[in-house]
Amino acid sequence: MSDIWSFLLQTLTASGVAAVLLAVKAMLRDKLSPRWQFAVWGVLALALLLPAGRGGRYVLINWPLAVEFLRSLLTQEFGVLTRVSAPVPLPHPAGLPRTGAEWAYAVYLAGAVLLPAQYAVSYLRLRLALRRGTPAAGDRAALVRETAARYGLPACPAVEVEGLSSAFICGVFRPVLALPAGGETDEKVLLHELLHLRHHDAAWGLLICLLRCVHWCNPLLWYCADLAGNDLESLCDQRALERLAGEDRRDYGRILLSMANERYARAPGTSSMANGGRNIRRRIQAIARFKRYPAGMALVSVCAALVLAGPCLMGVRAQSVYTGQDIALPQRLRPYVAMASARTTPCTTYAGAFDTYAKAVIAENPVYLAMCSPLEGHNQLWISSRLRRASRLETWDAVRMPHLEPFSPNRQSGYQIYNLRPVEGGAYEGLLVLKTDNIAPWVERELPPWDGTVYSRYLALQPLRAEKQGNRWVVLPLEDFQVVQGDERATGNLGLPAWVYEAQCGDFTLRMRYQTNSWVEESYITQYHLFGAALQPDGQFTGGYYSTDLTAVYTGAPEKRREIKSVGVSCAPMEAGGERPELRHAGIPGTSGSSSDGSEWGVRDDFNWAAHGDEIPLGGGGGGRSGGTEAWEYQPPEAYAADFYLNGEKIGELTLLPVEGGPR
């Protein structure tokens, strides 16, 4: 914790855990043993020792959202997200306080330093008092040894000290049994303290004290610390009563009244932490209700603690972001909550980052753009999107991509990511393709397997890179949008960039174009709320497709064209340098086809050199699957094996290798 916001996130998260535990303990107070009643505080201790908000998770209440909302509202700062790097206070890296938030943290730091110092002074005074004491000897020392031997407990040096009203253990590493000077000490009191010694209760008390100091300004956690100390004493009572019987048990409650040690109550590193008199009545009532719990209750207690530990320590992850119309808050506060929800609900996968970015562009929504953008750009996004002055969060004119005008994305068509591929550093790159509402002119061109007029539409294209920054996937545009004219086919668009494979055979260059695209089945997914409908970002790819286009490019002399009667190719994917697959014969003019294994064949004998120039289309193929298929299943092959036919005769066995430079 290095600022007041990270402290708030840590202490509020722990408060949520404390509230759950208090409710459960209240319901099970008489149902489970004192061992469970104390052990369950371990869940809260772990919540205090683990950094809060890990991976955007929260307990009971979305504390990361609440803290980020408060921070952005008060500071107008969006470039840094509140994170808890350590569960203990750290000096503020900025040096001397300059802002109200920094002064508040300075006050917290002062308390976190002064309170442990006060406890340390108290402990040192106690140690000095013990040093001035007299080592127990004679009958008292013998009683200590006999009590330890009778109950099978460890013993430690005993010291008689003036002014004590009851015995207690002092010290974690070199414990000392402090005894009141003069008079006698009952064996049951010694039993109680030696049980503290055996179970290292002074160390547990010290941990409670340290956690109390870290969260000194949280009254709920102070209350829980008091209860934990009291439960520790009740557990020691239970252990003592299990070793006593009959009249000794009844005497134990009477003797308990003499064990209150108000002078050194809650001294750290001692067993007197919870010996205050205010807890005596509750402990005596518990002694009156004493019962032995069956052995099977231990398993029940462990299971109950584990059930509590899961949700209290792991928490849940925010599943949606607020867009404004679904927030029941004053209008001026809605943009802050929307922005805070986007910043605390990161994209969890690269596919989710691509999906969120595409929907941000389609809906012109800066909240979704913040969700998948690097944190350092959020200040500028807040300013440029005019969120502060937006009368309604559905109005996002300021985030429209200026290079798209006068084009606008078609909301019903969704989007596709072409040529998605892993790159260095664990990142992914792909081409975002959006259909626009703008209809392009009709065009005459040949697109296998049909010829003729194609209905066309303008497409908006942008190359993107998704990479992981911390616990969030973000999208980095590699270039600005450009608008091109494309066809209306549902899958594949060979006018867009693709991987290219080539090989030379005589006067021909064989060329294979391989293209992939990935999508969410319902790209424009909506989630309905009480206040309306909103896009649901962070979707996962549920479909993928690959498309191929096979051509032969004539590179010979024009006068030799008349000698060409037919051209054919049969090819199949292969590993570079691997075993050559068996290829289908492709010597019959007018035939073409493809197979699910990626092999293709085609023969052309109806040349129209005037229309096609020197490029002879031989066919194409493709395939795909839907329903959660990840895009990397459609990565391009390493190479293609090909047989080339000229005028019905095979004239070459070739290997088509990828042209360097990626999709083009």
C-alpha positions in Angstrom: 0.0 0.0 0.0 1.7 3.2 -1.2 -1.2 5.7 -1.2 -4.5 6.3 0.5 -6.4 4.6 -2.3 -4.6 1.3 -2.1 -5.0 1.4 1.7 -8.8 2.0 1.2 -9.0 -0.9 -1.2 -7.1 -3.2 1.2 -9.0 -2.3 4.3 -12.4 -2.2 2.7 -11.8 -5.6 1.1 -10.9 -7.0 4.5 -14.0 -5.4 6.0 -16.1 -7.3 3.5 -14.5 -10.5 4.7 -14.9 -9.5 8.3 -18.6 -8.8 7.8 -19.2 -12.3 6.3 -17.3 -13.9 9.1 -19.2 -12.0 11.8 -22.5 -13.1 10.3 -21.5 -16.7 10.0 -20.0 -16.8 13.6 -23.2 -15.3 14.9 -25.2 -18.1 13.3 -22.9 -20.8 14.5 -21.9 -19.5 17.9 -23.3 -22.5 19.8 -23.0 -25.0 17.0 -19.2 -25.3 16.5 -16.4 -25.6 19.0 -14.1 -22.8 20.3 -11.4 -24.2 18.1 -13.4 -23.4 15.0 -14.5 -20.0 16.4 -10.9 -19.0 16.7 -9.5 -20.8 13.6 -12.0 -19.1 11.3 -10.3 -15.8 12.0 -7.5 -17.2 9.9 -9.6 -16.4 6.8 -9.6 -12.8 7.8 -5.9 -12.9 8.5 -5.2 -14.2 5.0 -7.4 -11.5 3.5 -5.4 -8.9 5.4 -2.1 -10.5 4.3 -2.9 -11.0 0.6 -3.0 -7.9 -1.7 -6.6 -7.0 -2.4 -8.1 -6.6 -5.8 -6.0 -9.3 -7.5 -7.1 -9.7 -11.1 -10.0 -7.3 -10.6 -11.6 -9.6 -8.0 -13.6 -8.4 -5.0 -15.3 -9.8 -2.0 -19.0 -9.0 -1.1 -19.0 -5.6 -2.7 -17.1 -4.4 -5.8 -14.5 -2.5 -3.7 -12.1 -1.8 -6.7 -15.0 -0.1 -8.5 -15.9 2.0 -5.5 -12.3 3.1 -4.8 -11.6 3.9 -8.4 -14.8 5.9 -8.7 -13.9 7.9 -5.6 -10.4 8.4 -6.7 -11.3 9.6 -10.2 -14.1 11.9 -8.8 -11.8 13.6 -6.3 -8.6 13.7 -8.2 -9.6 13.8 -11.9 -6.8 11.3 -12.5 -7.2 8.4 -14.8 -3.6 7.5 -15.8 -3.0 5.1 -12.9 -5.2 2.3 -11.6 -5.4 1.6 -7.9 -3.3 -1.5 -7.1 -2.2 -3.0 -3.8 1.4 -4.1 -4.3 1.9 -5.1 -0.7 -0.5 -5.5 2.3 1.6 -3.3 4.5 2.1 0.5 4.3 5.0 1.7 2.2 6.4 5.2 2.0 4.8 7.3 -0.7 7.1 7.4 -3.7 6.3 11.1 -4.4 8.1 12.3 -1.3 6.5 15.2 0.7 2.7 15.4 0.5 1.3 17.8 -2.0 -2.4 16.9 -2.4 -5.2 16.1 0.0 -4.9 12.4 -0.8 -1.2 12.4 -0.1 -1.7 14.3 3.2 -4.4 11.7 4.2 -1.9 8.9 3.5 0.7 10.7 5.5 -1.7 10.8 8.5 -2.4 7.1 8.1 1.4 6.4 7.9 2.0 8.3 11.1 -0.6 6.3 12.9 0.8 3.0 11.5 4.2 4.0 12.9 3.1 5.5 16.3 0.8 2.7 17.4 3.4 0.0 17.0 5.9 2.3 18.8 3.4 2.6 21.7 3.0 -1.2 21.8 6.8 -1.6 21.7 7.3 0.8 24.6 4.7 -1.1 26.6 6.4 -4.4 25.9 9.8 -3.0 26.8 8.4 -1.8 30.1 7.0 -5.2 30.8 10.3 -6.8 30.0 12.1 -4.4 32.4 9.6 -5.3 35.1 10.3 -9.0 34.5 14.1 -8.4 34.7 13.6 -6.7 38.0 11.6 -9.7 39.2 12.8 -12.6 41.2 13.2 -16.1 39.7 10.6 -18.5 41.1 12.1 -20.9 43.6 11.0 -23.4 46.2 7.4 -24.5 46.3 6.3 -22.2 43.5 8.9 -23.5 41.0 8.1 -27.0 42.0 4.4 -26.4 41.4 5.1 -25.1 37.9 7.2 -28.2 37.2 4.6 -30.6 38.6 1.7 -29.0 36.7 3.6 -29.2 33.4 4.5 -32.9 34.1 1.0 -33.8 35.2 -0.7 -32.5 32.1 2.2 -33.3 29.6 2.9 -29.6 28.9 6.2 -27.8 28.3 7.6 -25.5 31.0 9.6 -22.3 30.9 11.4 -20.1 33.4 9.1 -18.5 36.0 9.6 -15.0 37.5 7.8 -13.4 40.4 6.9 -9.7 39.7 5.5 -7.1 42.0 2.1 -5.6 41.1 0.7 -8.4 39.0 -2.8 -9.7 39.7 -2.4 -12.9 37.7 0.1 -15.1 35.9 0.7 -14.8 32.1 3.3 -15.9 29.5 5.5 -13.2 28.1 7.6 -13.6 25.0 7.5 -15.5 21.7 11.0 -16.8 21.2 12.2 -16.9 24.9 9.0 -17.1 26.9 8.8 -16.4 30.6 6.0 -17.3 33.0 5.3 -14.1 35.0 3.8 -14.8 38.4 2.4 -12.4 41.0 5.0 -11.8 43.8 3.9 -13.2 47.2 1.0 -15.4 47.8 0.1 -18.6 45.9 -0.9 -19.4 42.3 -3.6 -22.0 41.7 -2.6 -25.0 39.7 -5.5 -24.3 37.3 -4.1 -20.9 36.5 -0.8 -22.5 35.7 -2.5 -25.0 33.5 -4.2 -22.2 31.6 -0.9 -20.4 31.0 1.1 -23.5 30.2 -1.5 -24.3 27.5 -0.9 -20.8 26.1 2.8 -21.7 26.0 2.3 -25.0 24.3 0.1 -23.6 21.5 2.2 -20.5 21.0 -0.7 -18.2 21.7 1.6 -15.3 22.4 2.7 -15.4 18.7 -1.0 -15.4 17.6 -1.6 -12.4 19.9 1.4 -10.6 18.4 0.0 -11.2 14.8 -3.4 -9.8 15.9 -1.6 -6.8 17.3 0.4 -6.2 14.1 -2.7 -6.4 11.9 -4.5 -4.0 14.3 -1.7 -1.5 13.8 -1.8 -1.7 10.0 -5.5 -1.0 10.0 -5.6 1.2 13.0 -8.2 3.6 11.5 -10.7 0.8 10.7 -13.1 0.4 13.7 -14.6 -2.8 12.3 -11.2 -4.5 12.1 -10.4 -3.3 15.6 -13.6 -4.9 16.8 -12.7 -8.1 15.0 -9.2 -8.0 16.6 -10.8 -7.8 20.0 -13.1 -10.7 19.2 -10.2 -12.8 17.9 -8.3 -12.2 21.2 -11.3 -13.2 23.2 -11.8 -16.3 21.1 -8.2 -17.2 21.7 -8.8 -17.1 25.5 -12.0 -19.1 25.1 -10.1 -21.7 23.2 -7.6 -21.9 26.0 -10.4 -22.3 28.5 -11.8 -25.2 26.4 -8.5 -26.9 26.4 -8.1 -26.5 30.1 -11.6 -27.8 30.9 -11.0 -30.8 28.7 -8.2 -31.7 31.2 -10.3 -31.1 34.3 -13.2 -32.9 35.8 -15.9 -32.5 38.4 -15.3 -29.9 41.1 -12.1 -28.7 39.3 -14.2 -27.4 36.4 -16.5 -25.5 38.7 -13.6 -24.0 40.5 -12.1 -23.0 37.2 -14.8 -20.4 36.6 -14.3 -18.9 40.1 -10.6 -18.7 39.6 -11.1 -17.1 36.2 -12.2 -13.9 38.0 -8.8 -13.5 39.4 -7.1 -13.9 36.0 -8.1 -10.4 34.8 -4.9 -8.4 34.2 -6.0 -4.8 33.5 -2.5 -3.5 34.0 -1.0 -5.4 31.1 -4.2 -6.2 29.1 -3.5 -6.7 25.4 0.2 -6.3 25.8 1.7 -7.7 22.5 3.8 -10.8 22.7 2.0 -12.0 25.9 -0.9 -14.2 26.9 -2.5 -11.2 28.7 -3.8 -9.7 25.5 -7.4 -10.6 26.1 -7.4 -11.0 29.9 -9.4 -7.8 30.3 -12.2 -8.0 32.9 -15.0 -7.1 30.3 -14.5 -10.5 28.7 -14.7 -12.5 31.9 -18.5 -12.7 32.1 -18.8 -14.2 28.6 -16.0 -16.7 29.3 -17.7 -17.8 32.6 -21.0 -18.3 30.7 -19.1 -20.4 28.2 -17.6 -22.5 31.0 -21.0 -23.1 32.4 -22.1 -24.4 29.0 -19.0 -26.5 28.6 -19.3 -29.7 26.6 -17.0 -32.0 24.7 -17.5 -31.9 21.0 -17.5 -35.2 19.1 -14.4 -36.0 17.0 -16.4 -35.7 13.8 -16.9 -32.0 14.5 -13.3 -31.3 13.6 -14.0 -32.4 10.0 -17.1 -30.3 9.9 -15.2 -27.3 11.2 -12.5 -27.7 8.6 -15.1 -28.0 5.8 -16.9 -25.0 7.0 -13.7 -23.0 7.1 -12.8 -24.1 3.6 -16.2 -23.1 2.3 -15.8 -19.7 3.8 -12.1 -19.3 2.6 -12.9 -19.8 -1.1 -15.2 -16.9 -1.8 -13.6 -14.7 0.9 -10.1 -15.0 -0.4 -10.6 -15.6 -4.1 -13.6 -13.3 -4.5 -15.4 -12.9 -7.8 -14.5 -11.0 -11.0 -16.6 -8.2 -12.4 -18.4 -9.6 -15.4 -19.8 -6.4 -17.0 -19.1 -2.7 -17.3 -21.6 0.1 -16.9 -22.3 2.3 -19.8 -24.3 5.0 -18.0 -28.0 4.4 -18.7 -27.9 1.4 -16.3 -26.6 3.4 -13.3 -29.1 4.7 -10.8 -27.0 7.7 -9.8 -27.2 11.5 -10.5 -26.4 12.2 -14.1 -23.1 14.0 -13.3 -21.7 11.0 -11.5 -22.5 8.4 -14.2 -19.5 9.0 -16.4 -17.2 8.5 -13.4 -18.8 5.2 -12.5 -18.8 4.1 -16.2 -15.1 4.9 -16.5 -14.2 3.3 -13.2 -16.1 0.1 -14.2 -14.2 -0.1 -17.5 -10.8 0.4 -15.7 -11.5 -2.2 -13.1 -13.0 -4.8 -15.5 -10.0 -5.6 -17.8 -10.2 -7.8 -20.8 -9.1 -11.3 -19.7 -8.0 -12.7 -23.1 -6.6 -11.4 -26.3 -9.8 -12.4 -28.1 -11.8 -10.4 -25.5 -9.6 -7.4 -26.1 -10.1 -7.6 -29.9 -13.9 -8.0 -29.3 -14.1 -5.1 -26.9 -12.1 -2.8 -29.2 -14.3 -3.7 -32.2 -17.5 -3.0 -30.3 -16.1 0.3 -29.0 -15.6 1.4 -32.6 -19.0 0.1 -33.8 -20.9 1.8 -30.9 -18.5 4.7 -30.7 -18.2 4.0 -27.0 -15.2 5.4 -25.0 -16.1 3.2 -22.0 -15.3 0.1 -23.9 -12.3 1.8 -25.5 -11.0 2.4 -22.0 -11.5 -1.2 -21.1 -9.1 -2.4 -23.8 -6.7 0.6 -23.9 -3.4 1.0 -22.0 -3.9 2.8 -18.7 -1.5 5.6 -19.6 -3.9 6.7 -22.3 -7.0 7.0 -20.1 -6.4 10.7 -19.2 -6.5 11.7 -22.8 -9.4 9.4 -23.5 -11.4 11.1 -20.7 -10.7 14.5 -22.1 -11.2 13.8 -25.8 -14.4 11.9 -25.3 -15.9 14.7 -23.3 -17.3 12.3 -20.8 -17.4 15.0 -18.1 -19.8 17.1 -20.2 -21.8 14.3 -21.8 -25.5 14.8 -21.1 -26.1 11.2 -22.0 -23.5 8.5 -22.2 -25.0 7.2 -25.5 -23.6 10.4 -27.2 -20.0 9.6 -28.2 -19.3 12.0 -31.1 -15.9 12.9 -29.7 -14.5 9.3 -30.1 -15.5 8.8 -33.7 -12.6 7.8 -35.8 -12.1 10.9 -38.0 -10.6 8.9 -40.9 -13.9 6.9 -41.1 -16.0 9.9 -42.0 -18.2 10.0 -44.0 -18.5 6.3 -43.5 -20.1 4.7 -40.4 -19.9 1.1 -39.2 -22.9 -1.2 -39.8 -24.0 -2.3 -36.4 -25.9 -5.3 -37.6 -22.9 -6.8 -39.5 -20.6 -7.0 -36.5 -16.9 -7.4 -37.3 -14.3 -10.0 -38.2 -10.6 -10.3 -37.4 -8.6 -11.4 -40.4 -5.2 -13.2 -40.3 -5.0 -13.5 -36.6 -1.6 -14.8 -35.6 0.7 -15.0 -32.5 3.8 -12.8 -32.7 6.8 -12.2 -30.5 6.3 -11.4 -26.8 3.1 -13.4 -26.4 1.1 -10.9 -28.4 -1.3 -11.3 -31.2 -1.9 -9.3 -34.4 -4.8 -9.3 -36.8 -6.8 -7.1 -39.2 -10.0 -5.6 -37.9 -12.6 -5.5 -40.7 -15.9 -3.6 -40.3 -18.7 -3.4 -42.9 -20.0 0.1 -43.2 -23.4 1.4 -44.0 -22.1 2.8 -47.3 -22.9 0.8 -50.4 -20.1 0.7 -53.0 -20.8 0.7 -56.8 -21.5 -2.6 -58.6 -18.3 -4.0 -59.9 -17.5 -6.6 -62.7 -14.9 -9.0 -61.6 -14.3 -12.8 -61.3 -14.4 -14.4 -57.9 -14.2 -18.2 -58.0 -16.2 -20.3 -58.1 -18.5 -17.9 -60.0 -18.2 -15.1 -62.5 -20.0 -11.9 -63.1 -21.3 -8.9 -61.2 -20.6 -8.6 -57.5 -22.6 -6.5 -55.0 -20.1 -4.5 -53.1 -19.8 -2.5 -49.9 -17.2 -0.2 -48.4 -15.1 -1.9 -45.6 -13.1 -0.2 -42.8 -9.8 -1.9 -42.1 -7.3 -1.4 -39.2 -4.4 -3.6 -38.3 -4.3 -4.3 -34.5 -2.0 -5.8 -31.9 -3.3 -7.2 -28.6 -0.8 -7.7 -25.8 -0.9 -8.3 -22.1 0.0 -5.5 -19.8 -0.1 -6.6 -16.2 -3.4 -8.4 -15.7 -5.2 -6.8 -18.6 -5.1 -7.4 -22.4 -5.0 -4.2 -24.4 -5.3 -3.4 -28.0 -2.7 -1.2 -29.8 -3.7 0.1 -33.3 -0.8 -0.4 -35.7 -2.1 2.0 -38.3 -5.1 4.3 -38.8 -8.3 3.0 -40.4 -8.5 2.9 -44.1 -11.7 2.4 -46.2 -11.7 0.0 -49.2 -14.2 -1.4 -51.5 -15.0 -5.1 -50.8 -17.4 -7.8 -51.8 -20.4 -9.1 -49.8 -19.4 -12.7 -49.2 -20.1 -14.0 -45.8 -16.8 -15.7 -45.2 -13.4 -14.8 -46.7 -12.6 -11.8 -48.7 -9.7 -12.4 -51.0 -9.4 -8.8 -51.9 -8.0 -8.3 -48.4 -4.5 -9.2 -47.2 -3.5 -12.9 -47.1 -0.5 -15.1 -46.7 1.1 -15.8 -50.1 2.9 -19.0 -51.2 4.8 -19.1 -54.6 6.9 -21.4 -56.7 8.2 -21.1 -60.3 7.7 -23.7 -63.0 8.8 -22.9 -66.5 6.9 -19.8 -67.7 4.5 -19.9 -64.8 4.4 -18.7 -61.2 2.1 -20.7 -59.0 0.5 -18.7 -56.3 -1.6 -19.7 -53.3 -3.3 -17.0 -51.1 -4.3 -18.2 -47.6 -6.5 -16.1 -45.4 -8.2 -16.6 -42.0 -10.9 -14.8 -40.1 -12.3 -15.1 -36.6 -15.5 -13.9 -35.1 -18.0 -14.0 -32.3 -21.2 -15.7 -33.6 -23.4 -12.8 -32.5 -20.9 -10.0 -32.8 -23.3 -7.3 -31.6 -24.3 -9.1 -28.4 -26.5 -7.1 -26.1 -27.1 -7.5 -22.4 -30.4 -6.2 -21.1 -30.6 -4.2 -17.8 -33.3 -2.5 -15.9 -32.5 0.8 -17.7 -32.1 -0.6 -21.2 -29.8 -2.6 -23.4 -26.0 -2.4 -23.7 -23.3 -4.1 -25.7 -21.6 -6.9 -23.9 -17.8 -6.7 -24.4 -15.0 -9.2 -23.7 -16.5 -11.9 -25.9 -14.6 -14.9 -27.0 -14.1 -16.1 -30.6 -16.7 -18.7 -31.3 -16.0 -19.3 -35.0 -13.1 -19.3 -37.5 -12.7 -19.8 -41.2 -9.9 -20.1 -43.7 -10.1 -19.2 -47.4 -7.7 -20.0 -50.2 -7.2 -18.8 -53.8 -5.1 -20.7 -56.3 -3.8 -19.0 -59.5 -1.1 -19.5 -62.1 0.6 -16.4 -63.4 2.0 -16.6 -66.9 5.5 -15.0 -67.2 6.5 -16.1 -70.7 6.5 -14.3 -74.0 3.1 -13.1 -75.3 3.5 -14.9 -78.6 3.7 -18.3 -76.8 0.2 -18.0 -75.3 -1.3 -19.7 -78.3 0.5 -22.9 -77.4 -1.2 -23.1 -74.0 -4.3 -25.3 -74.2 -4.9 -26.0 -70.5 -3.2 -25.3 -67.1 -3.8 -27.4 -64.0 -2.5 -27.6 -60.5 -3.0 -30.1 -57.6 -1.7 -29.1 -54.2 -1.9 -29.9 -50.5 -0.5 -28.4 -47.3 2.7 -29.9 -45.9 5.4 -29.2 -43.3 8.4 -27.3 -44.7 11.0 -29.9 -45.6 8.6 -32.7 -44.6 7.4 -35.7 -46.4 5.5 -34.9 -49.6 1.8 -35.9 -49.6 0.2 -37.9 -52.3 -1.7 -35.5 -54.6 -4.8 -35.9 -56.6 -4.4 -36.0 -60.4 -5.5 -32.8 -62.0 -5.4 -33.3 -65.7 -9.0 -33.1 -66.8 -10.0 -29.7 -68.2 -12.8 -27.9 -66.5 -12.5 -29.7 -63.2 -11.7 -28.2 -59.8 -12.3 -28.9 -56.2 -11.0 -29.1 -52.6 -11.0 -31.4 -49.7 -11.3 -31.0 -45.9 -7.6 -31.9 -45.5 -6.7 -28.6 -47.3 -5.8 -30.2 -50.7 -7.1 -28.4 -53.9 -7.0 -29.0 -57.6 -8.1 -27.2 -60.7 -7.7 -27.2 -64.5 -8.5 -24.3 -66.8 -8.8 -24.4 -70.6 -11.1 -21.4 -71.3 -8.6 -18.6 -71.3 -9.7 -15.0 -71.6 -6.3 -13.3 -71.8 -7.9 -9.9 -72.5 -10.1 -10.1 -69.4 -7.7 -11.7 -67.0 -4.3 -10.6 -68.2 -1.6 -13.1 -67.3 -3.3 -14.4 -64.1 -5.2 -17.6 -64.6 -7.7 -18.4 -61.7 -7.7 -22.2 -60.9 -10.1 -22.3 -58.0 -10.2 -21.9 -54.3 -11.3 -23.6 -51.1 -11.8 -23.1 -47.4 -13.3 -24.4 -44.3 -14.2 -23.6 -40.7 -15.9 -24.5 -37.5 -18.1 -22.7 -35.0 -18.8 -23.1 -31.4 -15.8 -22.0 -29.4 -13.0 -22.9 -31.9 -9.9 -20.8 -31.2 -8.5 -18.9 -34.1 -5.0 -20.4 -34.0 -6.4 -23.7 -35.3 -6.5 -21.9 -38.7 -2.8 -20.8 -38.8 -1.3 -21.0 -42.3 0.6 -24.1 -43.4 4.3 -24.1 -43.5 4.4 -24.9 -47.2 2.3 -26.5 -50.1 3.3 -29.4 -52.2 2.1 -29.0 -55.8 2.0 -30.9 -59.1 1.8 -28.6 -62.2 0.1 -29.7 -65.4 0.5 -28.1 -68.8 -1.7 -29.2 -71.7 -2.7 -32.3 -69.7 0.8 -33.4 -68.8 2.5 -33.1 -65.5 5.6 -31.0 -66.0 6.8 -30.4 -62.4 6.6 -31.3 -58.8 6.9 -28.1 -56.8 7.0 -26.8 -53.2 5.2 -23.5 -52.7 7.0 -21.6 -49.9 5.6 -18.5 -48.1 6.6 -15.1 -49.4 8.3 -13.2 -46.5 6.6 -10.2 -44.9 3.4 -11.8 -43.5 -0.1 -11.2 -44.9 -0.2 -8.8 -47.9 
